[in-house]
Every structure is written in structure tokens, then in C-alpha cells.
Amino acid sequence: MGVHQFGFLERFHILESAADGATLLLNSLYGREEIWDAIPREVQEQIIAKRLKVYGINAYAVAQEMGLGNRINTIMQTCFFAISGVLPQEQAMTEIKKAIQETYGKRGEAVVQKNYAAVDATLAQLYEVPVPERATGAIAIPPPVPPEAPEFVQRVTATIIVGEGEQLPVSALPADGTFPTATTQWEKRNIALEVPVWQPHVCIQCGRCVLYCPHAVIRSKICGEGALTGAPPAFKSADARWREPELKGKKYTVQAAIEDCTGCAVCVEVCPAKDKTAVGRKAINMEPQLPLRQQERANWAFFLSLPDLPAGAGLKYNTTKNVQLRRPLFEFSSACAGCGETPYLKLLSQLFGDRAIIANATGCSSIYGGNLPATPWAANREGRGPAWSNSLFEDNAEFGLGFRLTLDKQSEYARELVQSLRDVIGAELSDALLAADQSDEAAIEAQRQRLAELKERLRDRASPAARNLLSVADALVRKSVWAVGGDGWAYDIGYGGLDHVLASGRNVNLLVLDTEVYSNTGGQASKATGLGAVAKFAAGGKPTPKKDLGMMAMTYGYVYVAQVAMGASDAQTIKAFLEAESYPGPSLIIAYSTCIAHGINMALGMSQEKLAVDSGHWLLYRHDPRLRAEGKNPLQLDSPAPKVPLRDYIYNENRYRMLTQSDPKAAERLLAAAQEHVLEHWRKYEHLAKLGNEPQITQMGRDA
């Protein structure tokens, strides 16, 4: 048996199925002299009882030394053959190297040689762990979830977390299939080797680390100094640097949930604040997780106890600096470390999560967004959070449209009932409920207060009309409907439905997380795949350009369309989300999302997004039909002309670079064609953005 992450010994019943006399291979950060004491006592007892033979290796150290990052599969495979005896050792090493050549050869000789070197270095680092006659460990296996977790999480989720979901009776599961949200916070996977640590004296409080963190691990808050009374000794804070008078004299703190961190280091890469006293260090730096775990667990618990900034704090949440203070309602997902999709979902949840209703197409975002055992969509202190459901590739846009139609009908019915019960409710409250504009967060909060008053006045009313109004009254508060999915959904299989929703004129927001490939199903080419990229079904490089989904949507004239890349411009991304959500009709946001399928260092994902824009491969723009009423061109081009060659962007990625290994002539030909397409594409958009105002087109959008 192989345990590739040492922490699994504390999380799963690893040795239940081990046969007597079996061999156990442990990948461990602990050395030869420490590893036995680091094994939980219960596991030690199983090892002794079953007479297991135990081997250890620090595969991470070997991988780092050989330039493989945290990729340990070759190293652990070498260990397996070395200790299993399946093949003679010399023959096994030869076969492994053959497999390396076949698997990684098209990625270049350098990759092959690094893996060869890892194979050669592994055996010298592999060691047998002496097993004593009795257990000596002081470490106990903790419960799968902490005792403060909700009853359902204790009873159901925890059982699934430890991999024993098949033991649950059907009666334990929700009869209607609806699972509670906000359950990823209880998992505490502890998978990161290194985690971010904040340096307050270096920090400029820009909020970039908070915004870009793919797993919502890094958070910030502002609070009064008195709120920090009783803080753990290691808890950090600094004087808040905001111009708003309401925040003068406050304290600012940044905290990481290191037990939920994946160690991607995106936060460090995007941090602009450099430590002038230590070369290479910033306001956020990666440090080993294990020595910090207990300390930061206490810090995180205290951070969560601090009050969130109240709605009346005088802030507009339209900048990165201010958005960082909004609690994310999408947290700790199971997405890949450094995922380029999740920062957009987290931003959506920060801006609109307390009133969002989300239809999610099948794909990566539905897997990390709602698969068992836990759900990353969360709720705030008032219990408000996104309502989420998954539908298929082919009908997710229509699924979201159904949400919109239902809400519109419920709102219409509620308004009719308010009118009919005017004498019961009171004229002033009835008029206020029906006339509320709800154009910003303050106005929406005011409507919630009116709704609370309405419910109080109807609480003891037994008439059918009063009961019916209570059942639909929540529809009087503006809801934000989103259909979310990847490019396989939006460009390909679900395009017909997406187009139908855009044509409907209804107030549905569509968010396309564009990785330019079918990420979740193995990396197949889609119509979003760029010219020259290698993917399944495009092994020789895709011979045609990427489909221009945004331009197709703009031809309707009444659809808000934006193309964004957070790594290139966080300000433009936030602005596009706010404009799209406020637009009283269909909106489409196409968000460039880096992915492990691109073959990049995911820590540098945001830099790669910037290169995509700088090269002209990805344009930033916003098309807002409301600008026509102001005599302006609705198309605003937010990115400059291409300023670096396309090769500087695409050859950072294996999906393009591998073609230079397998077919150099084809790679050069496709690069030339792609470069010409990029320049032509830019000239077209530049021309359209410079045109005068187009003729007025009838607005088809409807108010929410």
C-alpha cells in the first residue's frame, strides 16, 4: 500500500484492508528518526498487529531537488517497483524510463531528463522504517470534523469524508436531494506543504492576495481595536489605511486558513509589496505548514469571531481594496491548486452572493462546486447565501432562465397580493415595498428591512391571501440569477441554449469560465481552443481560430457583453461584474481562466493571463447597450494594442509548446497564422470601438 500524503493517516482508515504481512510505503516530510513517532498511535497499533513492513521516503524533497516541483508520481512509482519485487529492480528501472519517454517525450527532452534523474535519485533516499514491538505514539487520530460542526455534518458529511459513505442508510440522506451549503469549512484537508504568512509591516493593504486566492483561504477584515482584546499571541494586525472617515482609527488584519490552503502560492506571485530588508520576500510569503498548524488554527478561529464590516461603513465595493473586505460565500473548494476559474466565482459570491441563485453547467465548476462530501457555496452570518443547482451541458442556460421566469412570476404575484392587502399591510409600507428601486446594496438592504416588517404584520393573519403572500414575499427583494459553466458548455454543447437565453431579453447573467479546452473530461479541444493549441482531437494543433462568442452576442444589440482576465486587470473585472449584474437584461461575461491542462506553473497563472492580454490573444472589453442613451459607443475596448509577440505567451504553455517537439514545421506554420489572426482580431475590435454611436435599438431587458 502506498500513502502519498502522510496526512491521510489521520483522515482515512488506510490500513483497514491491509493484509497481514503487507508492505506500507509512506511519503513523509519526517526523517528516518522521526517518522515512527509522527504516525498516529492507532495506525502504529495496526502496523504491529498486522506485521506490516514499512518504508519511507521524502518524495517532495527528491522532486524539488530534481526540478519537478511537487510532482512525485515518478518517484513513488520507482519506490513501488523497488520494494514490491514485481520485476527485478534493474528491469523495473529500465521499464519506468521507457514509460517516461513515452509519456513526457513530446513535452521536451528537459522534462524527460528531470524524470530520469528523479528515478536515479529515488533509491538512495528510500529507507525501511524499524517497527517496534509495541505502539509508542502520542498522536491520536482526530475526529473527521470538529465537534462544533452542525448535526448533519457530524452524522452524514463526516462519514462520507472518511470514505465510508456506503455505510450510510438511505434514510440518513435528504429525501429531496437538497444538501446544506457551507460544509467545506469542516473538512480541514491539510494538503499544503507550505502556506502563506502575512507580514503586516510590509503590506500596503491592496487586497490582491485576498482577491486572487483561488480557494478563499486568505481573508481580511477591519475592526475596532477593542475587538482584538483576547486575540491569540500570534494574531497580527496593523492600522487600517483607508480614506473613509468611518474607518479612521480601525485595525486591519489578514489571516489565512492554512488547514484549507492548497499551497498554490498565487498570493505570493500577485503581491506587489516587496520587503526592502530581505531580498525576495514580500508582504505574503510561503512557509512550512506543519510548524504553524496549531498556532494558525487558533488565529483563524479568532479571525472568524471578528465582526464583518457593517453595510453602512461608507464603502463602495467597486475596487479590489474594498472588495477584499466582503466575506466570500464560495470557499475551500476541491478545485486544483491555483485554479484560474474559482477567483471569478468567489468574486461573484462577494458581490452578489447573499441574493444569488446559480445554475451550474456540468464540468469542473459543478464538480468542485457541488460534489460530495462538502459544498463550497456558503452563507453569511444572517444565513443568506447562494442557492445552487447543477444541470447538464446542453440545457444549463435554459435551467437558469427557468429560475428567472419563476422569480419574475413570484414577484408579480407578490406585488398583486401586496396591492390586495394594502389595508392590512398599511399604505405607507405597501407603497414603499412596491416602489423600491433596489439599484444598489443599500437600497436592497432597505427593502429587506421592509420585508421583515411585512412578515411581522402578516405573521398572525390566517387569510389565504396573507398566507400566500408570506410564501412568495421573498421575491420582492431583488435576486441575482446566474448561469455558470465552462467553454465546453457555452461555446459547444450548450451554445444553442445560451443563445436562446440571450435572445429572450430576460435578466439572466451568464458567466463563462473559459479555459479554452474541455478541462474536466480530459482536455478535448472545444470551439474556444486557440489556433495552434494541442488538445485531444487536435493532436496536430487546432487548425482554426477560436470562436468569437462575445462578438456573436453583441450582434443582438441589447445584450451586455464583457470579456475579462483577472490577472491582466482586476479593476476591469470587478467593473464588468458590477455592470453586468446591474444591467436589466441578459448579460454575458467571458472570463479567461488558466488551467493545469494548459501545462503551466499554476503559481504563475495570473502572469500568464496578463501575457494573454499583452499578446492580443485575449482582448478586454465591455459592451454596455445603456451607453447608447448617452450618445456613446456601447463597445469600450479596455486593453491596448498587442505589445508582445504571440510566441511569448503561447510557448509558456505545454499545450502549444509540445507541437514544437512533435512537428516543428506545423508549429511554425500555425504560429504564423495565429499571429496574423491576433493582429486582424485586434484591428477589427479597434475599428468597432472607434465608431460613433450606433442607431438606437429597442431595449428588451426587463427589471428584476
C-alpha positions in Angstrom: 0.0 0.0 0.0 1.2 3.5 -0.8 0.3 6.6 1.1 1.4 9.6 -1.0 0.2 12.2 1.5 1.2 11.5 5.1 -1.8 13.4 6.5 -4.1 10.7 5.1 -3.1 8.5 8.1 -5.1 10.9 10.3 -8.0 11.3 7.9 -8.8 7.9 6.5 -8.9 4.3 7.7 -6.0 3.5 5.4 -4.9 0.1 6.9 -8.4 -1.5 7.3 -7.9 -3.5 4.2 -4.2 -4.3 4.6 -3.4 -8.0 4.6 -1.2 -9.5 7.3 2.4 -9.1 6.3 1.7 -6.4 3.6 4.2 -3.7 2.7 3.4 0.0 3.5 5.1 2.8 1.7 4.9 6.3 3.3 5.8 9.6 1.6 6.8 11.7 4.6 8.3 15.1 5.4 9.7 13.4 8.6 13.2 11.9 8.6 14.2 8.3 9.5 14.4 9.1 13.2 11.1 11.0 13.4 8.7 9.1 11.1 7.6 6.4 13.6 6.7 9.0 16.3 4.7 11.0 13.7 2.4 8.1 12.9 -0.8 8.2 14.9 -0.9 5.6 17.7 -3.9 3.8 16.3 -2.1 3.3 13.0 1.0 2.1 14.8 -1.1 -0.5 16.6 -2.5 -1.7 13.2 1.0 -1.9 11.7 2.3 -4.0 14.6 -0.8 -6.2 14.7 -0.7 -6.9 11.0 3.1 -7.3 11.0 3.4 -4.7 8.2 6.8 -3.9 6.6 7.1 -0.1 6.4 9.2 2.0 4.1 9.6 5.8 4.0 10.8 8.5 1.6 10.6 12.2 1.4 9.4 12.3 -2.2 8.8 16.0 -2.1 12.4 16.7 -1.3 13.5 14.5 -4.3 11.1 16.2 -6.6 12.2 19.7 -5.5 15.9 18.7 -6.0 15.2 17.4 -9.5 13.2 20.4 -10.6 9.9 18.6 -10.6 8.1 20.9 -8.2 5.6 18.8 -6.2 5.1 16.1 -8.8 6.0 12.9 -7.1 4.3 10.2 -9.2 7.5 9.1 -10.9 9.3 8.9 -7.6 6.6 6.9 -5.8 6.3 4.6 -8.8 10.0 3.9 -8.6 9.7 3.1 -4.9 6.8 0.7 -5.6 8.8 -1.4 -8.1 11.9 -1.3 -5.8 10.2 -2.8 -2.8 7.4 -4.9 -4.4 9.6 -7.3 -6.3 7.1 -7.4 -9.1 10.0 -7.1 -11.5 13.8 -7.4 -11.0 15.0 -4.0 -9.9 17.2 -3.3 -12.9 14.5 -4.3 -15.3 11.9 -2.2 -13.4 14.0 0.9 -13.7 14.5 0.4 -17.4 10.8 -0.1 -17.9 10.0 3.0 -15.9 12.4 5.1 -18.0 10.7 3.8 -21.2 7.3 4.8 -19.8 8.7 8.3 -19.0 10.0 8.7 -22.6 6.6 7.7 -24.0 4.6 9.9 -21.6 6.7 13.0 -21.5 8.8 12.8 -24.7 6.5 15.3 -26.5 7.0 17.8 -23.7 10.7 18.1 -24.4 14.0 16.4 -23.5 14.4 18.6 -20.4 11.2 17.2 -18.9 12.3 13.6 -19.7 15.8 14.1 -18.2 14.3 15.6 -14.9 12.2 12.4 -14.5 15.2 10.2 -15.3 17.2 12.0 -12.7 14.3 11.5 -10.2 14.3 7.8 -10.8 18.1 7.5 -10.2 17.9 9.6 -7.1 15.0 7.8 -5.5 16.5 4.6 -4.4 19.2 6.4 -2.4 16.5 8.2 -0.4 14.2 5.1 0.2 14.6 3.6 3.7 13.0 0.9 5.8 11.2 2.1 9.0 12.0 0.0 12.1 8.8 -1.2 13.7 9.0 -1.7 17.5 7.1 -4.4 19.4 4.6 -2.0 20.8 3.0 1.3 19.9 4.7 4.3 21.3 3.0 7.2 19.6 1.4 10.2 21.4 -0.6 11.3 18.4 -4.3 10.4 18.3 -6.5 10.5 15.2 -8.8 13.5 15.4 -12.5 13.2 14.6 -13.2 13.8 10.9 -15.0 17.1 11.7 -14.7 19.3 14.8 -17.3 19.0 17.5 -18.8 22.4 16.7 -19.9 21.2 13.2 -23.7 21.1 12.6 -25.6 17.9 13.4 -26.0 16.9 9.7 -22.2 17.3 9.1 -21.5 15.2 12.2 -23.9 12.5 11.2 -23.6 12.4 7.4 -20.9 14.5 5.9 -18.2 13.2 8.3 -19.0 9.6 7.3 -18.5 10.5 3.6 -15.3 12.5 4.3 -13.6 9.4 5.7 -14.6 7.3 2.7 -17.4 5.3 4.4 -20.4 6.8 2.7 -21.6 3.3 1.6 -22.3 2.6 5.2 -25.0 5.3 5.5 -28.6 4.2 5.3 -30.7 5.8 2.7 -32.8 7.3 5.5 -29.8 9.4 6.5 -29.8 11.3 3.3 -32.1 14.3 2.5 -35.3 13.0 0.8 -35.4 15.7 -1.8 -31.7 15.6 -2.6 -31.0 19.1 -1.1 -27.8 19.2 0.8 -26.8 22.1 3.2 -24.2 24.6 2.0 -21.1 25.9 3.8 -19.8 22.5 4.6 -16.2 22.6 3.1 -15.2 24.6 6.1 -15.3 21.5 8.2 -13.1 19.3 6.0 -9.6 20.7 7.1 -7.7 18.7 4.4 -4.2 19.9 5.4 -2.8 19.2 2.0 -0.4 22.1 1.6 3.3 21.7 2.4 3.8 25.4 2.5 1.2 28.1 3.3 1.0 31.9 3.1 2.2 34.0 6.1 1.4 37.7 6.3 3.9 40.4 7.2 1.9 43.5 8.4 4.9 45.9 8.3 5.4 45.3 4.6 1.8 45.1 3.5 0.2 48.0 1.5 -3.3 46.7 2.2 -4.1 46.5 -1.6 -6.2 43.3 -1.2 -4.7 41.5 -4.2 -3.8 38.4 -2.2 -7.4 38.2 -1.0 -9.0 38.7 -4.4 -6.8 36.2 -6.3 -6.7 33.4 -3.8 -8.4 30.5 -5.7 -9.7 28.9 -2.5 -10.8 31.9 -0.5 -8.2 30.9 2.1 -6.8 34.4 2.6 -9.3 36.9 4.2 -9.1 40.4 5.5 -11.2 42.4 8.0 -11.3 45.8 9.5 -12.4 46.2 13.1 -12.1 48.4 16.1 -9.1 48.0 18.3 -11.3 46.8 21.2 -12.4 43.8 19.1 -8.8 42.4 19.2 -9.0 42.0 23.0 -8.3 38.4 23.8 -6.6 37.7 20.5 -4.1 34.8 20.4 -0.5 35.9 21.0 0.5 35.3 17.4 -2.5 37.2 15.9 -1.4 40.0 13.6 -2.9 43.4 12.8 -2.0 46.9 11.5 -3.5 50.3 11.4 -6.1 50.4 8.6 -5.2 52.7 5.7 -8.5 53.8 4.2 -9.6 57.3 3.4 -13.2 56.9 4.5 -13.8 58.7 7.8 -15.8 55.8 9.2 -12.7 53.6 9.1 -10.2 56.0 10.8 -8.6 54.5 13.8 -9.6 51.0 12.9 -7.4 47.9 12.7 -6.7 45.8 9.6 -5.9 42.2 9.7 -5.1 39.4 7.1 -5.5 35.8 8.1 -5.1 32.5 6.2 -7.0 29.3 6.8 -3.9 27.2 6.4 -5.7 23.9 7.0 -7.8 24.7 3.9 -4.9 26.0 1.8 -3.6 24.1 -1.3 -0.2 25.8 -1.2 -0.6 27.2 -4.8 1.4 30.4 -4.0 -0.7 32.5 -6.3 -1.0 35.0 -3.4 2.8 35.5 -3.3 3.1 35.9 -7.1 0.4 38.7 -7.2 1.6 40.6 -4.1 3.2 43.9 -5.2 4.7 44.8 -1.8 8.4 43.9 -1.5 10.3 43.6 1.8 13.1 46.1 1.4 15.0 44.5 4.2 15.0 41.0 2.7 15.6 40.3 -1.0 12.9 38.0 -2.5 10.4 38.4 0.3 7.1 40.2 0.1 4.1 41.0 2.3 3.0 37.4 1.8 5.5 34.6 1.9 5.2 30.8 1.8 6.4 28.9 4.9 6.2 25.3 6.1 2.7 24.4 7.3 3.3 21.8 10.0 5.1 24.1 12.5 2.3 26.7 12.1 -0.7 24.4 12.2 -1.7 24.7 15.8 -0.9 28.4 16.1 -2.8 29.4 12.9 -5.8 27.2 13.8 -6.3 29.4 16.9 -5.7 32.6 14.8 -8.3 31.5 12.2 -10.9 30.8 14.8 -10.4 34.2 16.4 -10.5 35.9 13.0 -13.9 34.3 12.2 -15.2 35.7 15.5 -14.4 39.2 14.5 -17.4 41.2 13.2 -17.8 41.7 9.5 -17.9 45.3 8.3 -21.4 46.6 8.6 -23.3 47.7 5.4 -23.3 51.3 6.5 -19.5 51.6 6.7 -19.4 54.1 3.8 -17.6 51.9 1.4 -18.4 51.3 -2.3 -17.4 47.7 -3.2 -16.1 48.6 -6.7 -12.3 48.3 -6.1 -10.0 45.5 -5.1 -9.1 47.3 -1.9 -12.7 47.4 -0.8 -14.0 44.1 -2.2 -11.4 42.3 -0.1 -13.5 43.2 3.0 -16.6 41.4 1.7 -16.9 37.9 3.0 -16.7 35.3 0.2 -19.6 32.9 0.0 -17.6 30.4 -2.1 -14.8 28.9 -0.1 -12.4 26.0 0.2 -13.5 24.2 -2.9 -11.9 21.0 -4.2 -10.6 22.7 -7.3 -7.0 22.2 -8.4 -4.3 24.2 -6.6 -4.0 27.6 -8.4 -7.3 27.2 -10.3 -8.0 30.1 -12.7 -11.8 29.6 -12.6 -12.5 29.9 -8.9 -11.4 33.5 -8.3 -14.3 34.6 -10.6 -16.8 32.6 -8.7 -15.5 33.9 -5.4 -15.8 37.4 -6.7 -19.4 36.7 -7.8 -20.2 35.5 -4.3 -18.6 38.5 -2.6 -20.5 41.0 -4.7 -23.9 39.3 -5.0 -23.8 36.0 -3.0 -26.4 36.9 -0.4 -29.1 37.1 -3.1 -27.6 34.9 -5.9 -29.3 31.9 -7.5 -26.9 29.9 -9.6 -27.5 27.3 -12.3 -24.2 25.5 -12.9 -23.4 23.5 -16.1 -21.8 20.1 -15.7 -18.0 20.5 -15.8 -15.1 21.4 -13.5 -17.2 24.1 -11.8 -20.0 21.7 -11.0 -17.6 19.1 -9.6 -15.7 21.4 -7.3 -18.9 23.4 -6.7 -21.2 20.7 -5.5 -19.8 17.2 -5.4 -19.9 15.2 -2.2 -18.9 15.2 0.6 -18.9 19.0 1.0 -20.2 22.2 -0.6 -18.1 25.3 -1.0 -21.1 27.7 -1.6 -21.6 29.3 1.9 -23.8 31.6 3.9 -23.2 34.8 5.8 -24.0 35.5 9.5 -27.6 36.2 8.6 -27.9 32.8 6.9 -28.1 34.3 3.4 -26.0 32.8 0.6 -26.2 31.5 -3.0 -28.8 28.9 -3.9 -27.0 26.5 -6.3 -28.0 23.6 -8.5 -26.4 21.7 -11.3 -27.8 20.9 -14.7 -26.4 19.4 -17.9 -24.1 20.7 -20.6 -26.9 21.0 -23.1 -29.5 22.8 -21.0 -27.9 24.8 -18.3 -28.7 28.2 -19.8 -32.3 27.3 -20.1 -32.2 26.0 -16.5 -31.1 29.4 -15.4 -33.8 31.1 -17.5 -36.3 28.9 -15.7 -35.0 30.4 -12.4 -35.6 33.9 -13.8 -39.0 33.2 -15.1 -40.1 31.7 -11.8 -38.8 34.6 -9.8 -40.4 37.1 -12.1 -43.8 35.3 -11.7 -43.4 35.1 -8.0 -42.5 38.8 -7.8 -45.5 39.6 -10.0 -47.8 37.6 -7.8 -46.4 39.1 -4.6 -46.9 42.6 -5.9 -50.5 41.8 -6.7 -51.1 40.4 -3.2 -49.4 43.5 -1.6 -51.9 45.6 -3.5 -54.9 43.5 -2.5 -53.8 43.5 1.2 -53.0 47.2 1.3 -55.4 47.9 4.1 -53.9 45.1 6.2 -50.3 45.9 5.5 -50.7 49.7 5.6 -50.5 52.2 2.8 -47.0 53.5 3.6 -45.3 50.1 3.8 -47.2 48.8 0.7 -46.2 51.8 -1.4 -42.6 51.5 -0.2 -42.4 47.8 -1.0 -43.7 48.3 -4.5 -41.8 51.5 -5.3 -38.3 50.3 -4.1 -35.7 50.7 -6.8 -33.1 48.3 -5.3 -30.4 49.7 -7.6 -27.6 49.3 -5.0 -26.8 47.3 -1.9 -28.0 49.9 0.5 -31.4 50.0 -1.3 -31.6 46.2 -1.3 -30.9 46.2 2.4 -33.6 48.8 3.0 -36.1 46.5 1.1 -35.1 43.6 3.3 -36.0 45.7 6.3 -39.4 46.4 4.8 -39.8 42.8 4.0 -39.1 41.9 7.7 -41.8 44.4 8.7 -44.2 42.9 6.2 -43.7 39.4 7.6 -44.2 40.6 11.1 -47.5 42.3 10.2 -48.8 39.2 8.4 -47.5 36.7 11.0 -50.8 36.2 12.8 -53.0 36.6 9.7 -54.8 33.4 8.7 -56.4 34.5 5.5 -55.4 32.6 2.3 -54.1 35.8 0.7 -51.9 36.6 3.7 -50.6 33.0 3.8 -49.9 33.1 0.1 -48.1 36.4 0.3 -45.8 35.1 3.1 -44.9 32.2 0.8 -43.7 34.4 -2.0 -42.8 37.6 -0.2 -39.0 37.0 -0.5 -39.4 37.6 -4.3 -39.9 41.3 -3.5 -36.2 41.5 -2.8 -34.1 41.7 -6.0 -32.4 38.4 -6.8 -29.3 37.9 -9.0 -29.7 34.9 -11.4 -26.5 33.4 -12.9 -25.9 30.6 -15.3 -22.3 29.4 -14.9 -20.2 27.0 -16.8 -17.1 26.4 -18.9 -16.4 26.8 -22.6 -17.5 23.3 -23.5 -20.9 24.4 -22.3 -21.0 27.9 -23.7 -19.2 27.5 -27.0 -20.2 24.0 -27.9 -22.8 21.7 -26.4 -24.9 24.3 -24.6 -24.4 27.1 -27.2 -28.0 26.8 -28.6 -29.5 27.2 -25.1 -27.1 30.1 -24.3 -28.1 31.9 -27.5 -31.8 31.3 -26.7 -31.4 32.9 -23.3 -29.6 35.9 -24.7 -32.3 36.3 -27.3 -35.0 36.1 -24.7 -34.1 39.6 -23.3 -34.6 38.3 -19.8 -32.4 39.4 -16.9 -30.1 36.4 -16.7 -26.3 36.7 -16.1 -24.2 34.2 -17.9 -20.6 33.6 -16.7 -18.3 31.6 -19.0 -15.2 30.2 -17.3 -13.1 29.9 -20.4 -10.1 27.5 -20.2 -10.2 27.1 -23.9 -10.5 23.3 -23.5 -12.7 20.6 -22.0 -10.8 20.6 -18.7 -13.0 18.2 -16.7 -13.2 15.4 -19.3 -9.5 15.1 -20.2 -8.5 18.1 -22.3 -10.5 17.8 -25.5 -10.5 20.7 -28.0 -13.5 22.9 -28.0 -14.5 25.8 -30.2 -12.8 28.0 -27.6 -9.5 26.3 -28.2 -6.9 28.7 -29.8 -5.4 28.2 -33.2 -2.3 26.0 -32.9 -3.1 24.6 -29.5 -2.7 20.8 -29.0 -5.6 19.0 -27.3 -7.4 15.7 -27.7 -9.0 15.7 -31.2 -6.4 18.3 -32.2 -3.2 16.4 -31.7 -1.6 18.2 -34.7 -2.5 21.6 -33.4 -6.0 23.1 -33.8 -6.1 24.5 -37.4 -8.9 27.0 -37.0 -9.2 30.2 -34.8 -11.2 30.4 -31.5 -14.9 31.2 -31.9 -15.7 34.8 -31.1 -18.5 34.2 -28.7 -18.6 37.8 -27.4 -18.9 39.3 -30.9 -21.8 36.9 -31.7 -23.6 38.0 -28.6 -23.1 41.7 -29.3 -24.9 41.5 -32.6 -28.2 41.3 -30.7 -27.6 44.9 -29.7 -29.4 44.6 -26.3 -27.0 42.1 -24.6 -24.4 43.3 -22.1 -21.1 41.5 -23.0 -17.7 41.7 -21.3 -14.5 39.8 -21.8 -12.2 39.8 -18.7 -9.0 38.4 -17.4 -8.5 39.0 -13.7 -4.7 38.6 -14.0 -4.5 41.3 -16.5 -6.9 43.8 -14.9 -8.7 43.2 -11.6 -10.3 46.6 -11.8 -11.8 45.9 -15.2 -13.0 42.5 -14.0 -14.8 44.0 -11.0 -16.3 46.7 -13.1 -17.6 44.2 -15.6 -19.3 42.1 -12.9 -21.0 45.1 -11.4 -22.2 46.4 -14.7 -23.4 43.1 -15.9 -25.4 42.4 -12.8 -26.9 45.9 -12.8 -28.0 45.6 -16.4 -31.8 44.9 -16.7 -31.5 42.4 -19.4 -29.2 39.4 -20.5 -25.5 39.7 -19.8 -22.6 37.6 -20.8 -19.2 37.6 -19.1 -16.4 35.6 -20.7 -13.6 35.1 -18.2 -10.2 33.8 -19.2 -9.2 31.1 -16.8 -5.8 29.4 -16.6 -5.9 25.6 -16.1 -3.5 22.8 -15.3 -4.5 21.4 -18.8 -2.5 24.4 -20.2 0.7 22.9 -18.9 1.9 25.9 -16.9 3.2 26.6 -13.4 -0.1 27.4 -11.8 1.5 29.8 -9.3 2.2 32.0 -12.3 -1.3 31.7 -13.7 -2.2 35.4 -13.3 1.0 36.5 -15.0 0.1 34.2 -17.9 -3.4 35.8 -18.1 -1.6 39.2 -18.4 0.6 37.8 -21.2 -2.5 36.5 -23.0 -3.8 40.1 -23.0 -0.4 41.8 -23.7 0.0 39.5 -26.8 -3.5 40.2 -28.1 -4.7 36.6 -27.7 -7.3 37.8 -25.2 -8.9 41.2 -25.5 -10.5 43.0 -22.6 -13.7 44.9 -23.5 -17.2 45.8 -22.2 -20.2 46.3 -24.4 -23.0 48.1 -22.5 -26.1 48.9 -24.5 -27.1 51.6 -21.9 -24.4 53.9 -23.3 -26.3 54.5 -26.5 -28.8 56.6 -24.5 -25.8 58.8 -23.6 -24.8 59.1 -27.2 -21.8 56.9 -26.7 -20.5 53.8 -28.4 -21.6 50.8 -26.3 -18.3 49.0 -27.0 -15.4 50.0 -24.8 -12.0 48.4 -25.5 -10.2 48.1 -22.2 -6.9 46.5 -23.4 -4.2 48.2 -25.5 -2.8 47.0 -28.9 -0.7 43.8 -28.7 2.7 44.7 -27.3 4.5 41.4 -27.1 4.8 38.7 -29.8 2.2 35.9 -29.5 5.0 33.3 -29.1 6.0 35.0 -25.8 2.6 33.9 -24.5 1.8 30.6 -26.1 5.2 29.0 -25.7 4.9 29.3 -21.9 2.3 26.6 -22.2 2.8 22.9 -22.9 -0.4 22.8 -24.9 1.3 25.0 -27.6 5.0 24.1 -26.9 4.5 20.4 -27.3 3.8 20.8 -31.0 7.3 22.3 -31.5 8.6 18.9 -30.3 6.3 16.6 -32.3 6.0 18.7 -35.5 8.2 21.8 -35.6 7.2 22.8 -39.2 3.5 22.6 -38.3 4.1 24.6 -35.1 5.9 27.4 -37.1 3.1 27.5 -39.7 0.3 27.6 -37.1 2.2 30.2 -35.1 2.4 32.5 -38.1 -1.3 32.0 -38.8 -2.2 32.6 -35.2 -0.1 35.8 -35.0 -1.8 37.2 -38.1 -5.2 36.3 -36.7 -4.4 38.1 -33.4 -3.5 41.3 -35.3 -6.5 41.1 -37.5 -8.8 40.4 -34.5 -7.4 43.5 -32.7 -7.8 45.7 -35.8 -11.5 44.7 -36.0 -12.2 45.5 -32.4 -10.2 48.7 -32.5 -12.3 49.8 -35.5 -15.6 49.0 -33.9 -14.6 50.7 -30.7 -13.8 53.9 -32.6 -17.2 54.1 -34.4 -19.7 56.7 -33.4 -22.9 55.8 -31.6 -25.0 53.1 -33.4 -28.7 53.7 -34.1 -30.9 53.2 -31.0 -32.0 49.6 -30.6 -35.2 48.8 -28.6 -34.3 47.7 -25.1 -35.7 44.2 -24.4 -34.4 43.7 -20.9 -36.8 43.5 -18.0 -36.3 44.8 -14.5 -35.6 42.1 -11.9 
